[in-house]
Amino acid sequence: MREIIKLNQISKVYNHKQILDQVDLSIYEGQSIAFTGHNGSGKSTMLKIIAGLVRPSGGKVVYREKLLFHYVPERFPKMNLTAWQYLKRMGEIDGIPGKVLADRCEKLFADFFLTEMVHTPMKDLSKGTLQKIGVIQALLRRPQVLLLDEPLSGQDMDSQMVFIQKMNALRAEKVTLLMSCHEKYLVESLSDTVMAVGHGQVNKVDITAELCAKEYILWFERQKNASWPEEYRPYIQIAGKGCRARIPEHESSRMIVEMIRHGWKLRGMSDAQV
């Protein structure tokens, strides 16, 4: 594969904390990399530095050619614009003709089950719906590099399947995919490379070992004044009056302690592979 981006000795410091420390990384055309790690480990920072949205504290990013980047953040800003108004403006910036833009939006709205929300102000939409709009924007014009920050954290299962299908179609067209994620099935469905981010370093992981790692399902019941531990929020799904989480074995004990400390009661635990 042809190298298109090279990270040379990249470092990043936030509030006197070393997030990345002299990271070297080569990225190739058509490669699909999943960056994994705890919240705050530096996954999102890596994506933003690669996209040129954040300047590193040290080192240099080298682009072998001029590249078209599209970036989908985990949290999309809420606005007074409707979804259609926003996408229309972004499509115009991308130089997409009006009729072509309208047709693409109509199809993508239908694909992601958003037809009834086209004219709803974005400030009134859920996190998951805003994520879908971000993905739709990224798909209006095929990028060379697509960066996705926790792309499924707010998505229903049907939308997740549509997302995976469309991402694999882009991979077939040699689009480079870079994403931060923790969902094992997303890594399995989309990635050919897994990079673990943590303690300032970015290290390649044996993808077979990553996919075979044991996971647990945890069930918690909400107690009075319970709150969310932000580090584990991406793993959590609301379930009635409580929540469930799918978590790697090595993280399960620590998550249980943190959930209890934040006012939750453990109600069950099972092997995710059973």
C-alpha positions in Angstrom: 0.0 0.0 0.0 1.0 3.6 -0.6 1.9 5.7 2.4 -0.1 8.9 2.4 0.5 10.3 6.0 3.5 10.1 8.3 3.6 11.1 11.9 7.1 12.0 13.0 7.8 12.2 16.8 4.3 13.7 17.6 3.8 14.9 21.1 0.9 16.7 22.7 0.6 18.3 26.1 -2.8 19.4 27.6 -2.8 21.2 31.0 0.7 20.1 31.8 -0.3 16.4 31.1 1.6 14.5 28.4 -1.2 13.0 26.2 1.1 11.8 23.3 4.9 11.4 23.6 7.0 11.2 20.5 4.7 9.0 18.5 5.7 7.7 15.1 3.1 6.3 12.7 2.7 5.6 9.0 -0.8 5.6 7.5 -1.5 4.0 4.1 -4.0 4.5 1.4 -7.0 2.2 1.9 -6.0 1.3 5.4 -8.6 1.0 8.2 -7.2 1.8 11.7 -9.1 1.5 14.9 -7.6 3.5 17.8 -8.6 1.9 21.1 -8.0 3.0 24.7 -9.6 4.6 27.8 -11.4 7.9 27.6 -8.8 10.6 27.9 -6.0 8.3 26.6 -5.5 10.4 23.5 -7.6 8.7 20.8 -9.6 11.8 19.8 -6.4 13.9 20.0 -4.7 11.6 17.5 -7.5 12.0 15.0 -7.6 15.7 15.3 -3.8 16.0 14.9 -3.9 13.8 11.8 -6.8 15.9 10.4 -4.9 19.1 11.1 -7.6 20.3 13.6 -5.2 20.4 16.5 -1.5 21.4 16.4 0.9 19.0 18.1 3.2 20.3 20.9 6.1 18.7 19.1 6.9 16.7 16.0 5.4 17.0 12.5 2.7 15.4 10.4 3.8 14.9 6.8 1.1 14.5 4.0 2.5 12.8 0.9 -0.1 14.7 -1.2 -3.0 17.0 -0.9 -5.8 15.0 0.8 -9.6 15.5 1.2 -10.4 14.8 4.9 -13.8 14.4 6.4 -14.1 14.3 10.2 -17.1 13.1 12.2 -16.9 14.1 15.9 -18.4 12.1 18.8 -20.4 15.1 19.9 -21.9 17.1 17.2 -22.8 20.8 18.0 -26.5 21.6 18.3 -27.7 24.5 16.1 -30.9 26.3 15.1 -30.5 25.1 11.5 -32.5 22.1 10.5 -30.7 19.0 9.3 -31.5 19.7 5.7 -30.4 23.4 6.0 -27.1 22.3 7.5 -26.4 19.6 4.9 -27.4 21.9 2.0 -24.9 24.6 3.2 -22.1 22.0 3.7 -22.9 20.4 0.3 -22.6 23.9 -1.4 -19.2 24.4 0.3 -18.2 21.0 -1.2 -19.3 22.2 -4.6 -22.0 19.6 -5.1 -24.7 20.7 -7.6 -28.1 21.3 -6.1 -30.1 18.5 -7.7 -27.3 16.0 -7.0 -27.1 17.2 -3.3 -30.8 16.9 -2.8 -30.9 13.4 -4.3 -28.0 12.2 -2.2 -29.5 13.7 1.0 -32.9 12.1 0.3 -31.4 8.7 -0.1 -29.1 9.0 2.9 -31.9 10.3 5.1 -33.9 7.2 4.2 -30.9 4.9 4.7 -30.4 6.2 8.2 -34.1 6.3 9.1 -34.1 10.1 9.4 -36.7 11.1 6.7 -39.2 12.4 9.4 -36.5 14.6 11.0 -35.2 16.4 7.9 -36.8 19.7 9.0 -36.3 19.4 12.7 -33.9 22.0 14.3 -30.6 20.3 15.1 -30.7 21.7 18.7 -33.8 19.4 19.3 -32.1 16.2 18.0 -30.6 13.5 20.1 -26.9 12.7 20.2 -27.4 9.6 18.1 -29.3 11.5 15.4 -26.7 14.3 15.3 -24.1 11.6 14.8 -26.0 10.3 11.8 -26.2 13.8 10.3 -22.4 14.0 10.7 -21.9 10.7 8.9 -24.3 11.8 6.1 -22.3 15.0 5.7 -19.1 12.9 5.4 -20.7 10.7 2.7 -22.0 13.5 0.5 -18.7 13.6 -1.3 -16.2 10.7 -1.1 -13.2 11.7 1.0 -9.7 10.2 0.7 -9.4 10.0 4.5 -12.4 9.6 6.8 -11.9 10.2 10.5 -14.6 8.9 13.0 -14.6 9.6 16.7 -16.7 6.9 18.5 -19.1 6.7 15.6 -21.5 4.2 17.1 -21.7 5.5 20.7 -25.3 6.9 20.1 -26.6 4.6 17.4 -29.4 2.0 17.3 -28.6 -1.4 15.9 -30.3 -0.9 12.5 -28.3 2.3 12.0 -25.1 0.6 13.1 -25.6 -2.0 10.3 -26.2 0.7 7.7 -23.1 2.5 8.9 -20.9 -0.6 8.7 -22.2 -1.4 5.2 -21.4 2.1 4.0 -18.0 2.2 5.6 -17.0 -1.1 3.9 -18.2 0.3 0.6 -15.7 3.2 1.1 -13.0 0.8 2.0 -13.6 -1.0 -1.3 -12.9 2.4 -3.0 -9.6 2.7 -1.1 -10.8 5.4 1.3 -8.6 5.4 4.4 -10.6 5.0 7.6 -9.3 6.2 11.0 -11.6 5.8 14.0 -11.5 5.8 17.7 -13.7 3.1 19.1 -14.2 0.5 21.8 -16.8 -1.8 20.2 -15.2 -5.2 19.4 -17.7 -6.0 16.6 -16.9 -2.6 14.9 -13.2 -3.4 15.0 -14.0 -6.9 13.6 -16.3 -5.5 10.9 -14.2 -2.6 9.7 -10.5 -2.6 10.7 -7.4 -4.2 9.4 -5.2 -2.5 12.0 -5.7 -1.9 15.7 -3.6 0.7 17.6 -3.7 0.9 21.4 -3.4 4.5 22.7 -2.3 5.1 26.3 0.4 6.5 28.5 1.5 8.7 25.7 2.2 5.9 23.3 0.5 4.4 20.3 1.3 0.7 19.7 0.1 -1.8 17.2 -2.0 -4.6 18.7 -2.4 -8.2 17.5 -5.9 -7.9 15.9 -6.6 -11.6 16.5 -5.8 -11.3 20.2 -7.9 -8.1 20.4 -10.9 -9.8 18.9 -10.5 -12.9 21.0 -10.2 -11.0 24.3 -12.8 -12.0 26.9 -15.7 -9.5 27.6 -18.3 -9.3 30.3 -21.9 -8.0 30.3 -22.7 -6.0 33.5 -26.1 -4.9 34.7 -26.5 -2.0 37.1 -29.5 -0.5 38.9 -29.7 3.2 39.4 -29.8 4.4 43.0 -30.8 7.8 44.3 -28.5 10.6 43.0 -26.5 8.3 40.8 -24.3 9.8 38.1 -22.2 8.6 35.2 -18.5 7.9 35.4 -17.4 9.7 32.2 -14.5 7.2 31.6 -17.0 4.4 31.1 -20.0 6.3 29.5 -19.3 5.0 26.0 -19.7 1.4 27.2 -23.1 2.1 28.8 -26.6 1.5 27.4 -29.7 2.5 29.2 -32.0 -0.5 30.0 -35.2 0.4 31.8 -34.5 1.9 35.3 -30.9 0.7 35.0 -28.2 0.2 32.5 -26.0 -2.5 30.9 -22.4 -2.4 29.8 -20.2 -4.7 27.6 -16.7 -4.3 28.9 -13.3 -6.1 28.4 -12.4 -8.5 31.2 -9.4 -6.5 32.3 -11.6 -3.4 32.8 -14.6 -5.0 34.5 -13.4 -4.9 38.1 -12.5 -1.2 37.9 -15.7 -0.3 36.2 -17.8 -2.0 38.9 -15.9 0.0 41.5 -16.4 3.2 39.7 -20.1 2.6 39.0 -20.7 1.8 42.7 -18.8 4.9 43.7 -21.1 7.0 41.4 -24.3 5.6 43.0 -25.1 2.4 41.0 -25.8 -1.1 42.3 -24.4 -4.1 40.5 -27.3 -6.5 39.6 -25.7 -9.0 37.4 -22.6 -10.1 35.4 -22.2 -12.7 32.7 -19.7 -13.8 30.0 -20.5 -11.9 26.8 -19.4 -14.9 24.7 -22.0 -17.3 26.3 
